């Protein structure tokens, strides 16, 4: 049994890297990293909402409520999908061949 323990020890050391100890973060450093990560996440979300307000008609210049942006975006996408479906139907009625890749939602 003792020989098994000894034979496992080197492999455990190998998984730890080159033997250099990395300094452990203090609780304060962990907290600051978490705060920074959360701030970065919120900025990315704000950036996404800003892009939506640029793309979706009717959202320009409105006070940005994320709920309003999402609601208007969904409404806009539904309208655009309806337009697309009507165009596909019109093409079918006129005998216009539409490649399958353009029929996929």
C-alpha positions in Angstrom: 0.0 0.0 0.0 2.8 2.4 0.8 4.4 1.9 -2.6 1.1 2.9 -4.2 1.1 6.2 -2.3 4.7 7.0 -3.3 4.0 6.2 -6.9 1.0 8.6 -7.0 2.9 11.5 -5.4 5.1 12.4 -8.5 2.0 12.5 -10.8 0.2 14.8 -8.4 3.2 17.2 -8.5 3.3 17.0 -12.3 -0.3 18.3 -12.4 0.6 21.3 -10.2 2.9 22.8 -12.8 6.6 23.6 -12.5 6.6 23.7 -8.7 6.2 27.5 -8.5 3.6 28.5 -6.0 1.1 31.1 -7.2 0.3 33.7 -4.7 -3.2 33.3 -3.3 -5.6 36.2 -3.6 -6.8 37.9 -0.5 -10.5 38.2 0.2 -10.3 41.8 -0.7 -8.6 41.0 -4.1 -11.3 38.4 -4.8 -14.0 41.0 -4.0 -12.4 43.5 -6.3 -12.1 41.0 -9.1 -15.7 40.1 -8.7 -16.7 43.8 -8.7 -14.6 44.4 -11.8 -16.1 41.3 -13.6 -19.6 42.4 -12.7 -19.0 45.9 -13.9 -17.6 44.5 -17.2 -20.7 42.3 -17.6 -23.1 45.2 -17.0 -21.2 47.4 -19.5 -21.5 44.6 -22.1 -25.3 44.4 -21.5 -25.6 48.2 -21.8 -23.7 48.1 -25.0 -26.0 45.4 -26.4 -29.1 47.5 -25.5 -27.4 50.6 -27.1 -26.9 48.6 -30.3 -30.5 47.6 -30.3 -31.7 51.2 -29.9 -29.6 52.0 -33.0 -31.0 49.1 -35.0 -34.7 49.0 -34.1 -36.8 51.8 -35.6 -38.7 53.9 -33.1 -36.1 53.5 -30.3 -33.9 56.4 -31.3 -33.9 59.1 -28.7 -36.1 57.4 -26.2 -35.2 57.2 -22.6 -33.8 53.7 -22.4 -35.8 51.3 -20.4 -34.4 47.8 -21.0 -37.9 46.4 -20.8 -39.2 48.8 -23.4 -36.2 48.1 -25.6 -36.8 44.3 -25.4 -40.5 44.7 -26.0 -40.0 47.0 -29.1 -37.3 44.7 -30.4 -39.6 41.6 -30.3 -42.4 43.6 -32.0 -40.0 44.7 -34.7 -38.7 41.2 -35.3 -42.2 39.9 -35.6 -43.1 42.5 -38.1 -40.0 41.8 -40.1 -40.7 38.0 -40.1 -44.2 38.6 -41.3 -42.9 40.7 -44.2 -40.4 38.0 -45.0 -43.1 35.3 -45.0 -45.4 37.5 -47.2 -42.5 38.0 -49.7 -41.9 34.2 -49.8 -45.6 33.6 -50.4 -45.6 36.2 -53.2 -42.5 34.6 -54.8 -44.3 31.2 -54.7 -47.4 32.6 -56.3 -45.4 34.2 -59.1 -43.3 31.1 -59.6 -40.1 32.7 -58.5 -37.6 30.2 -57.3 -36.1 31.1 -53.9 -33.1 29.1 -52.7 -33.8 26.9 -49.7 -31.3 28.8 -47.6 -33.4 31.9 -47.8 -36.5 30.0 -46.8 -35.0 29.0 -43.5 -36.1 31.2 -40.5 
